[in-house]
Amino acid sequence: MLKFLSRFLGFWIVAAALVAAIVDGAKSIGASALVLTPVSETWTTLAGFAGWETPDDLLSGFSEPFASVLGFLLGAPTVVVLAVLGIALLLAGAKRRRPSIGREFMA
């Protein structure tokens, strides 16, 4: 069940990374320069619609070492963070192949 959930979430997060890449691509074409939206800006935009905490409110509640790591992740491009997270979940939920005697000798 956990493998299914991991694969399911992984596919959706990779799809969200693709959407973020398309949005950044459209912004880049409009600006005639490379535009990568950081996670904090994406989170702030989504927080306005959903009523979530903003990233600044989130950082104030953590200790300094954890807040610096979280601050680094909030400054990273949304596409990269979502793609890495989605691929990690897909790999965690990957179906294991049964070993076969002749598989390693096949060309």
Secondary structure, 3 states (H helix, E strand, C coil): CHHHHHHHHHHHHHHHHHHHHHHHHHHHHHHCCCCCCEHHHHHHHHHHHHCCCCHHHHHHCCCHHHHHHHHHHHHCEHHHHHHHHHHHHHHHCCCCCCCCCCHHHCC
